[in-house]
Amino acid sequence: MGSDGVAFLRADVERFCGELVDLAPAVRLRALAELRATVYEVTSVALASAMVAAQQEGWGLRRIAAFVGVSHEQVRRTLAASPPATRE
């Protein structure tokens, strides 16, 4: 199940990674580590927000987990760690 938006972002990330190939290993590694951390940070916040929204609509932990591809326990921990502002 892919979306045009995800395909677009993937193409951009692949292009970015391709531009790094000729750089020195230290520069390349630093750029890739920064990219990975940034993507994780942005998607983690958005994913937690989506989990909160699903729970507010009455979804159970297991149903959310099935959509996200994690355990229901990880969903529970993510929801418990969500800042109050995203729960309102």
Residue pairs with C-beta under 8 A, 6 or more apart in sequence:
13 35
13 39
16 35
17 32
17 35
20 27
20 28
20 31
20 32
21 28
23 31
47 68
47 78
48 78
48 79
48 81
48 82
48 86
49 82
49 86
51 64
51 68
51 75
51 78
51 79
51 82
52 79
52 82
52 86
52 87
54 63
54 64
54 67
55 61
55 64
55 79
56 87
60 72
61 72
61 75
61 76
61 79
62 72
64 72
64 75
65 71
65 72
65 74
65 75
68 75
